Amino acid sequence: MQNLATRNAEVETAELNSDNQYTVASRLEITQILSAIMRQSALITASSGGDSFFLTSIVAIDEENNALLIECGRQQQQVDLILKKQRLMCTTALDKVKIQFMCEGIEVAGDGREPCFRMPLPREMLRLQRREHFRMGIPLSTGVKCTITALAPAQTPAAKFELAVHDISCGGIAVITPPDLFTPEMGIEYNALIALPGNSSVRALIQARNAFMITLANGKLTQRSGFAFVRPAESLLATIQRYIMNLERMRRMNSTGR
């Protein structure tokens, strides 16, 4: 079950705001998508950050009271954590399209059946087909480093973490974030300095979208965190696209022996 949840948690990263071409902000359309997810009994991967995630499904959609109800996690410790964080990133698929939305204002509700999480209907959601943001894994031989700047609890001074980039796309980056070093807070924005081979370092504003445990090629268990670019400049996207194209060209040359 954990492997299934991990696979479902791997979502395409992209900017989640109302001016993004992949973002749905219409109340009617959001309700229609949620209703279709419920009709198809689609499994949803719900994550509160780190390796805390569980599989759930939609119990009910209360349009009159602007509420969404989903099944609770079965572990009380997990339920308590979600109620404390008040953030839950939900990811599923509908007709082979990834659907992602953030839940806040979470409480536990029950009506004589199994307890469930009750929360306001999401104000927006991301609808993204895999082909819309091609992700490229970073070769170990040409590892890419990313320096993420996060504010300390006292807001000063800023804490900086140099981390390895796992994969990259024009929608965002996935970074290896060992839990004992750094675990991003979902929905929070960070400054990032990405050092791409053959290019000057590029700066970007990124937003944490998901984080879960993965097993590396060497068998080591670590955390992979997904970040979306926030309002990326055209120059940033062009630089990343060039880097992805060069990586793909190198891979094809290596595969053909040329």
LUMKE-934269 format. One line per 2 residues: number of its first residue (from 1); their letters; for each residue y, z, x of N, C-alpha, C. Coordinates in steps of 0.02 Angstrom, whole numbers. Example, Ala and Ser with C-alpha at 12.3 -4.5 7.8 and 13.67 -1.06 7.14 Angstrom:
2
1 = as = -284:390:660:-225:390:615:-165:390:660; -112:354:642:-53:357:684:2:394:645
//
This chain:
258
1 = mq = -60:0:41:0:0:0:63:0:43; 61:37:100:119:39:143:134:-30:172
3 = nl = 82:-68:190:93:-135:216:125:-180:165; 103:-174:101:132:-214:48:206:-196:39
5 = at = 220:-131:39:289:-109:31:332:-134:89; 305:-132:149:342:-155:207:359:-229:201
7 = rn = 309:-269:180:322:-341:172:374:-354:118; 370:-317:63:418:-327:10:488:-305:29
9 = ae = 491:-258:77:556:-233:98:593:-282:143; 559:-332:169:590:-380:214:629:-431:174
11 = ve = 693:-418:165:734:-462:124:782:-499:168; 804:-556:145:855:-594:181:920:-555:177
13 = ta = 954:-548:234:1018:-514:233:1073:-563:220; 1120:-544:178:1178:-586:163:1232:-542:134
15 = el = 1293:-567:135:1349:-528:111:1343:-515:37; 1353:-451:18:1345:-432:-52:1413:-412:-79
17 = ns = 1453:-462:-98:1515:-448:-132:1530:-506:-179; 1579:-497:-222:1587:-542:-279:1608:-613:-260
19 = dn = 1633:-623:-198:1654:-691:-181:1600:-728:-142; 1541:-699:-136:1486:-734:-102:1451:-780:-151
21 = qy = 1433:-839:-126:1404:-889:-172:1335:-868:-197; 1304:-819:-166:1238:-797:-187:1240:-732:-228
23 = tv = 1300:-707:-241:1307:-644:-277:1321:-655:-351; 1285:-618:-392:1294:-620:-465:1335:-559:-485
25 = as = 1392:-570:-518:1434:-515:-538:1444:-512:-614; 1418:-561:-651:1424:-563:-723:1377:-511:-755
27 = rl = 1404:-468:-798:1364:-417:-832:1308:-449:-872; 1322:-503:-906:1272:-537:-948:1216:-565:-904
29 = ei = 1234:-598:-849:1183:-629:-806:1141:-575:-771; 1173:-520:-751:1136:-466:-719:1085:-437:-768
31 = tq = 1106:-427:-830:1060:-401:-881:1002:-449:-894; 1017:-514:-895:964:-564:-906:914:-563:-849
33 = il = 938:-557:-787:893:-556:-729:850:-493:-731; 880:-436:-745:842:-374:-749:789:-377:-805
35 = sa = 808:-407:-861:761:-414:-917:702:-458:-897; 715:-512:-860:661:-556:-837:615:-519:-788
37 = im = 645:-479:-744:605:-439:-697:559:-391:-736; 586:-360:-788:547:-313:-828:492:-348:-867
39 = rq = 507:-407:-895:456:-445:-933:398:-465:-889; 413:-484:-827:361:-506:-781:327:-448:-746
41 = sa = 349:-387:-761:320:-327:-729:321:-334:-653; 375:-362:-627:382:-373:-555:389:-307:-518
43 = li = 353:-300:-463:359:-240:-423:425:-242:-384; 457:-184:-379:521:-177:-344:510:-129:-285
45 = ta = 534:-149:-227:535:-103:-170:602:-67:-170; 600:-2:-177:660:39:-179:664:79:-114
47 = ss = 720:74:-80:728:108:-15:792:149:-14; 786:210:12:845:253:21:863:257:94
49 = gg = 831:215:136:847:214:207:788:239:249; 787:218:312:733:238:357:667:212:332
51 = ds = 615:253:338:549:233:314:535:261:245; 590:281:209:582:308:142:588:252:91
53 = ff = 532:226:68:533:175:16:471:183:-27; 473:156:-87:416:159:-132:418:99:-179
55 = lt = 360:83:-207:356:29:-255:368:57:-325; 407:21:-364:425:44:-430:431:-17:-477
57 = si = 450:-4:-539:461:-59:-587:512:-34:-639; 539:-81:-676:590:-64:-726:556:-37:-789
59 = va = 579:21:-811:552:53:-872:590:29:-933; 656:27:-928:697:7:-985:766:-13:-962
61 = id = 799:-54:-1003:869:-74:-992:908:-53:-1054; 953:-6:-1046:993:21:-1102:1063:-10:-1097
63 = ee = 1072:-69:-1128:1136:-103:-1124:1191:-64:-1159; 1175:-32:-1214:1225:5:-1252:1257:61:-1210
65 = nn = 1215:93:-1169:1240:148:-1128:1247:129:-1054; 1244:63:-1041:1253:37:-973:1206:72:-923
67 = al = 1142:76:-941:1096:114:-899:1033:73:-883; 1006:85:-824:944:55:-801:896:112:-785
69 = li = 833:107:-808:783:158:-795:725:127:-756; 707:158:-700:650:135:-660:603:193:-648
71 = ec = 541:177:-632:492:229:-619:511:270:-557; 499:335:-561:512:380:-504:460:371:-450
73 = gr = 479:391:-389:428:398:-337:384:458:-355; 324:458:-331:277:511:-349:283:573:-306
75 = qq = 316:569:-250:324:626:-206:390:661:-220; 387:726:-234:447:764:-252:497:763:-195
77 = qq = 473:766:-133:518:764:-76:558:700:-74; 526:645:-92:560:580:-94:611:579:-151
79 = vd = 592:606:-209:639:609:-266:700:650:-247; 690:707:-214:746:750:-194:792:714:-145
81 = li = 762:675:-100:802:638:-50:846:586:-84; 818:550:-133:856:499:-169:913:530:-208
83 = lk = 900:586:-241:952:620:-279:1008:645:-233; 989:663:-172:1038:687:-124:1081:629:-97
85 = kq = 1048:574:-79:1084:517:-50:1123:477:-103; 1097:475:-164:1130:438:-218:1140:364:-202
87 = rl = 1093:336:-163:1094:265:-148:1022:241:-146; 1009:186:-179:942:159:-181:947:83:-180
89 = mc = 923:52:-127:924:-20:-122:859:-48:-152; 866:-89:-203:808:-116:-239:800:-191:-222
91 = tt = 739:-210:-206:724:-279:-187:662:-302:-224; 665:-362:-251:607:-391:-285:611:-467:-282
93 = al = 566:-501:-314:567:-574:-316:558:-597:-388; 595:-648:-407:591:-677:-474:588:-752:-467
95 = dk = 531:-782:-486:522:-854:-479:536:-877:-407; 508:-839:-359:512:-854:-287:582:-848:-259
97 = vk = 626:-814:-295:694:-801:-271:701:-726:-260; 726:-707:-200:736:-637:-185:795:-610:-226
99 = iq = 784:-552:-256:836:-517:-293:847:-449:-261; 909:-432:-247:925:-369:-215:987:-339:-248
101 = fm = 984:-273:-261:1042:-239:-291:1042:-166:-271; 1102:-137:-269:1111:-68:-250:1119:-24:-312
103 = ce = 1084:32:-313:1089:80:-368:1124:143:-344; 1170:168:-385:1205:231:-369:1209:272:-433
105 = gi = 1237:332:-428:1242:375:-488:1174:390:-517; 1126:408:-474:1056:415:-493:1041:485:-518
107 = ev = 1003:489:-572:980:553:-599:909:545:-625; 875:601:-634:807:599:-661:811:608:-736
109 = ag = 775:566:-773:774:569:-846:702:569:-869; 691:595:-929:624:596:-958:629:599:-1033
111 = dg = 583:565:-1066:584:565:-1140:514:579:-1167; 478:623:-1133:410:639:-1155:358:599:-1117
113 = re = 380:545:-1083:334:506:-1042:342:528:-970; 321:486:-923:331:501:-853:406:504:-837
115 = pc = 427:551:-794:498:552:-776:517:488:-740; 581:469:-745:604:407:-714:674:418:-687
117 = fr = 696:371:-645:765:373:-621:809:335:-671; 865:365:-687:914:334:-731:978:324:-692
119 = mp = 1008:265:-699:1068:249:-660:1108:196:-697; 1173:189:-682:1212:135:-713:1185:67:-693
121 = lp = 1192:18:-737:1173:-50:-720:1211:-72:-657; 1179:-107:-612:1214:-130:-551:1273:-175:-569
123 = re = 1327:-167:-531:1387:-207:-544:1381:-278:-516; 1335:-285:-466:1323:-351:-437:1254:-351:-407
125 = ml = 1228:-411:-396:1163:-418:-363:1161:-482:-323; 1118:-481:-273:1110:-538:-229:1050:-578:-251
127 = rl = 1058:-644:-256:1004:-689:-274:999:-742:-219; 945:-740:-181:942:-780:-121:874:-810:-109
129 = qr = 871:-875:-103:809:-909:-85:802:-909:-10; 741:-905:14:729:-898:86:760:-954:127
131 = re = 762:-1014:98:787:-1070:136:863:-1067:146; 898:-1025:108:970:-1025:111:997:-991:174
133 = hf = 957:-947:204:977:-917:268:915:-916:313; 911:-965:357:853:-970:401:857:-916:455
135 = rm = 808:-872:458:807:-818:507:767:-840:568; 794:-825:626:761:-842:689:745:-779:727
137 = gi = 681:-769:743:661:-713:783:686:-721:855; 705:-666:887:732:-668:954:675:-663:1005
139 = pl = 668:-712:1050:615:-710:1101:625:-650:1148; 571:-618:1169:576:-562:1215:606:-582:1281
141 = st = 593:-645:1301:617:-670:1366:692:-677:1369; 724:-686:1311:796:-694:1308:826:-643:1260
143 = gv = 805:-582:1266:826:-530:1219:901:-528:1209; 921:-515:1147:991:-510:1128:1007:-437:1112
145 = kc = 1061:-412:1141:1083:-344:1129:1141:-342:1080; 1143:-289:1041:1197:-279:993:1222:-208:1000
147 = ti = 1286:-200:1011:1316:-133:1015:1347:-116:948; 1319:-67:915:1343:-46:849:1385:17:857
149 = ta = 1444:16:826:1489:73:830:1489:109:763; 1472:173:765:1470:214:704:1513:275:713
151 = la = 1547:295:661:1589:355:665:1544:417:666; 1562:464:708:1526:528:710:1544:567:648
153 = pa = 1504:619:631:1518:659:571:1590:683:566; 1620:700:623:1689:723:623:1739:665:624
155 = qt = 1712:605:618:1751:543:617:1777:522:686; 1780:568:733:1800:551:801:1759:593:850
157 = pa = 1742:568:908:1751:498:928:1697:454:899; 1706:389:907:1656:342:881:1594:343:925
159 = ak = 1535:342:893:1472:340:930:1450:267:936; 1427:248:996:1405:179:1008:1332:178:1026
161 = fe = 1296:128:999:1225:121:1013:1210:50:1033; 1180:40:1092:1159:-26:1114:1087:-37:1093
163 = la = 1075:-86:1050:1009:-95:1020:987:-168:1027; 922:-178:1021:893:-245:1027:893:-280:959
165 = vh = 915:-343:958:915:-383:897:845:-411:886; 818:-401:827:750:-424:810:750:-496:785
167 = di = 796:-512:739:805:-580:716:876:-589:692; 896:-652:682:965:-667:666:969:-727:619
169 = sc = 1019:-728:577:1032:-785:533:1108:-786:521; 1130:-837:484:1202:-840:467:1219:-789:413
171 = gg = 1168:-755:386:1181:-703:337:1187:-634:367; 1154:-624:426:1157:-558:456:1107:-552:513
173 = ia = 1094:-491:533:1049:-477:589:1001:-421:570; 943:-421:602:897:-364:598:893:-335:668
175 = vi = 898:-269:673:903:-235:737:849:-182:742; 821:-173:801:774:-119:813:814:-54:821
177 = tp = 803:-7:776:841:56:775:792:115:778; 771:135:838:725:193:842:754:253:804
179 = pd = 715:283:759:741:337:717:772:395:756; 745:409:816:772:465:854:838:447:888
181 = lf = 857:383:884:920:361:913:973:347:860; 954:308:810:1004:288:760:969:263:697
183 = tp = 988:289:640:966:265:575:1028:250:533; 1039:187:514:1100:171:476:1099:200:406
185 = em = 1158:211:379:1164:235:310:1174:174:265; 1131:167:215:1133:107:173:1201:97:139
187 = gi = 1225:35:143:1288:18:111:1349:31:154; 1340:66:211:1396:82:255:1408:24:303
189 = ey = 1472:12:319:1491:-42:364:1500:-16:435; 1481:-57:484:1486:-40:554:1517:-98:592
191 = na = 1549:-83:648:1572:-135:693:1515:-153:740; 1508:-217:755:1453:-239:798:1480:-288:850
193 = li = 1454:-283:911:1468:-329:964:1401:-360:985; 1391:-424:970:1328:-458:982:1334:-502:1044
195 = al = 1291:-490:1094:1293:-528:1156:1242:-584:1154; 1264:-644:1138:1219:-702:1133:1215:-737:1201
197 = pg = 1155:-755:1224:1149:-790:1288:1188:-855:1287; 1225:-867:1342:1261:-930:1348:1325:-932:1308
199 = ns = 1342:-878:1274:1403:-876:1235:1441:-811:1251; 1504:-812:1237:1541:-749:1242:1517:-703:1187
201 = sv = 1522:-639:1199:1502:-591:1147:1543:-601:1084; 1511:-595:1027:1546:-605:963:1550:-539:926
203 = ra = 1605:-526:894:1615:-465:856:1606:-480:781; 1578:-432:746:1567:-441:675:1569:-374:639
205 = li = 1587:-376:576:1581:-318:533:1516:-325:495; 1473:-275:499:1407:-279:467:1397:-221:419
207 = qa = 1356:-233:369:1341:-181:319:1266:-169:317; 1246:-105:321:1175:-87:320:1145:-102:252
209 = rn = 1088:-138:251:1056:-157:189:987:-128:180; 948:-123:234:880:-96:228:858:-69:295
211 = af = 809:-25:294:781:2:355:710:26:339; 662:5:381:594:24:369:555:20:434
213 = mi = 496:50:435:456:52:495:415:-11:503; 410:-35:565:368:-94:581:328:-79:644
215 = tl = 276:-118:655:236:-112:716:253:-171:762; 275:-156:822:293:-209:870:230:-240:900
217 = an = 240:-294:937:183:-330:967:144:-286:1015; 178:-236:1046:144:-192:1092:110:-133:1057
219 = gk = 111:-134:990:78:-81:952:121:-21:938; 182:-21:963:227:36:953:258:34:883
221 = lt = 260:92:850:290:97:784:364:114:792; 407:75:761:478:88:767:513:66:703
223 = qr = 578:73:700:616:57:640:654:-8:648; 653:-49:596:690:-111:594:743:-105:539
225 = sg = 805:-118:556:860:-111:508:894:-178:497; 906:-195:434:939:-257:417:1012:-246:401
227 = fa = 1054:-290:428:1126:-285:417:1152:-353:392; 1199:-351:347:1231:-413:322:1300:-420:353
229 = fv = 1318:-482:370:1386:-495:393:1434:-486:334; 1489:-454:347:1540:-443:295:1599:-489:309
231 = rp = 1613:-533:262:1668:-581:268:1668:-614:337; 1613:-646:357:1609:-675:424:1657:-734:433
233 = ae = 1688:-736:492:1734:-791:508:1693:-854:520; 1724:-911:506:1690:-975:517:1669:-983:590
235 = sl = 1710:-958:636:1693:-964:707:1630:-924:724; 1622:-866:692:1561:-826:703:1500:-863:678
237 = la = 1504:-890:618:1447:-926:589:1430:-988:630; 1480:-1022:655:1468:-1082:696:1433:-1063:761
239 = ti = 1454:-1007:791:1422:-985:854:1349:-966:842; 1336:-931:789:1267:-910:773:1224:-971:757
241 = qr = 1252:-1018:720:1214:-1078:703:1195:-1117:765; 1242:-1122:813:1228:-1157:875:1172:-1121:914
243 = yi = 1175:-1055:915:1124:-1016:950:1056:-1027:918; 1052:-1026:852:989:-1036:816:961:-1106:831
245 = mn = 1005:-1156:830:983:-1224:844:956:-1231:915; 990:-1198:963:966:-1200:1033:898:-1166:1039
247 = le = 889:-1109:1006:824:-1075:1007:769:-1119:979; 783:-1151:924:733:-1194:892:716:-1253:937
249 = rm = 767:-1281:970:755:-1336:1016:711:-1315:1074; 724:-1255:1101:684:-1229:1157:612:-1217:1135
251 = rr = 603:-1191:1076:535:-1178:1051:495:-1243:1043; 528:-1294:1018:494:-1358:1009:476:-1388:1076
253 = mn = 520:-1382:1124:505:-1408:1191:446:-1371:1222; 444:-1305:1214:389:-1266:1242:323:-1282:1207
255 = st = 326:-1295:1142:264:-1309:1106:235:-1377:1123; 279:-1424:1144:255:-1491:1162:243:-1499:1237
257 = gr = 263:-1447:1274:254:-1449:1347:305:-1491:1383; 359:-1508:1350:412:-1550:1381:469:-1506:1405
//
